[in-house]
Amino acid sequence: MAALLDVRHLTVEFPRQGRAGTDNSPAQKLLAVRDLSFNISAGEVLGLVGESGSGKSVASLALMRLLPPQARASGEIFLSNESHSGRELLSLPDEEMRGLRGSRIAMIFQEPMTALNPVMRVGDQVAEAVLVHAKGSKSEAWSRAVAAMREVAIADAERRARDFPYQLSGGMRQRVLIAMAIVNRPQLLIADEPTTALDVTIQAQILELLAELRSKFGLTMLFISHDLAVVSQVVDRVAVMYAGSLVEMGSKHAIFQSPAHPYTRGLLKAVPTLRTDRSRPLETIEGTVPALHAVPVGCPFESRCGYRVVPCAQEFPPLVEVSPQHWARCPVVNGVIA
Amino acid sequence: MSSAAISLGRTARHNPLASAGVVLVAMFAIFALFAPWIAPQDPANIDLPSRLQAPSSSHWCGTDELGRDIFSRLIYGSRISMLVGSCVVAVSLLLGLIVGSIAGYYGGGIDRFVNIVVMNAFLSFPGILLAIAFVAFRGPGIFNLVLALSLGGWVGYARLVRAQVLAAREREFVEAAKALGASDLRVIVRHILPNIIQPVIVQAAIGMAGAILAEATMSFLGLGVPPPTASWGTMLNDGRSHLFDAPHLVLFPALTVMLAVLSFNFIGDALRDFLDPRSRIEAGL
């Protein structure tokens, strides 16, 4: 099946203002995303996991072309269509990109408390998503907004639509944000940690809702999270990011059952389960993430890796196919370098 | 809505100055709107035999050097003050909102140019000097007066709006609106401005006082509305030569200007307290 979204060699850099006069080193830059390639087939859910600062949110903003103006994104992002075989988003004129945002690619934000305009009725905010993209009357947009709110299981949607955000609970607001995202039936939904700000029971409800919408509308989703438990519930495939690079990608089963990259292994070992021996301290990964303005030329995980060999520090390892459709950026554990 | 009305009522009781301000402003507004029905006499009616009369039951504020009824002239003068004041505030506010939003939202070079070059250039002149120069070039008249006073007035609003927009554009719902595909104009008008308008309203209320004072100043200098139209500043200037033999010629217009300025300042202060949640909590509202 052809990929709906095909990201090739996406790199995002933030130039840093050099402190003039203090040193004459060349202007430093932050390497937020480094040579990221992945694709998502129609109807599939890809989980993008990684710790804070690993570049997953920056990557998603790059897909939406909503990066801050000083960011430099390079690479190619193809979004395919039923009719023709894909447009490259990074080179699209601003006006065309704006037409895609919210209609073909939609985004659910992390913080339901702040992602809604506090002085606008929530129904108007959902209706705005309709009005921005389709010519039509306000009342039409309003009824579509109410319908979308009903689809995300908001009880008494007609009345709720007239509420202001402060009158809704966090879970309710997240539902409104989801309604805003799906009201135009996008092909691709980017969910940037949609459940992080919610407590566990509401989190479960929202995940259930996303699963429901997915089967109902055949949504393709990029699900960004640092919560492995949540990811294991919703996604088909997982991509693991570390310090801006993709380190491993494979089916959910492959990643959780037989992780190949040392980082993924360490990460999974560090997750406590009900069977974890509580008398022992939790597993950790020694060391810290490299600073983004000084990402090593070689493998970013090299300094913390228990499997490292000499070439690791010198060259950026390529992705190696460990087993069919399961890739890891580590030649050592995969037996390429013995 | 009713809860807002209740807390407004409470604010009024807690803040008698604000209530006085509202009452006075309402009075001036009614004077301005219904001057022909309220004024006891024609403000331009010259009656030389009864010139320079002290206040009496037939002329509540006395008569001026041409025998015109000062009370009637004050009532008609509120038309000019209110009209010029509100037009100046409206024009400055509009300009300030546009320039401030553009500078704050787009930032970068546009912001640097507008903020540093344009705004500082305007701020480096006293507003009244700009206005005098403008009227000296264009000639007196209500339209020119409004333009002249707006010329110095918009910068304050632009600076305030710019700073507020700068903070608001980083808020997440702005990004969410962009992610929906909303255009810049839509983001600014529908999402940013409604969220920053409160301090702007306060500034506009206080700006109204400044505009009334500026209008009186310009009229006093003879650069305002040409005679015989009654204006508080013109009346002050006319009465100047009779300061000692008929002080009421100066006293009543001066009192009126003072009351108008004071009432708008009271309202501005009260609005600031009312719209700022922190001071509402302190007041126990």
Interface residues (C-beta under 8 A of the other chain):
Chain A: M64 L66 P69 R98 G99 L100 R101 G102 S103 A106 M107 F109 E111 T114 A115 L116 N117 P118 V119 M120 E128 A129 V132 H133 L177 M180
Chain B: G107 G108 R171 E172 F173 E175 A176 A177 K178 A179 L180 G181 A182 S183 R186 R190 H191 P194 N195
